[in-house]
């Protein structure tokens, strides 16, 4: 299942939120779970996470648990989450810059 999660942080918390997300990606680089596709986009203090997984792979990562622990204090707008259906993708790997390379 693929989910999209959107939220906005307080202005003062956007960089800290990004740092917490980068820690998740660092752990993912080490763990390299097979059953996961995960992308996060930032525009100012707005964040969009796109997660596709057959299991709760992210929820088992200590860095993701830490990210969630501090998230409520960083939020300006509560997250919304909804399932989405992929229609297609073209060259999504390695484009767009950022720490994750995607």
Beta strands, then each sheet from edge to edge (+ up, - down):
strand 1: 2-9
strand 2: 36-43
strand 3: 46-53
strand 4: 75-84
sheet 1: 2+ 3- 1+ 4-
end
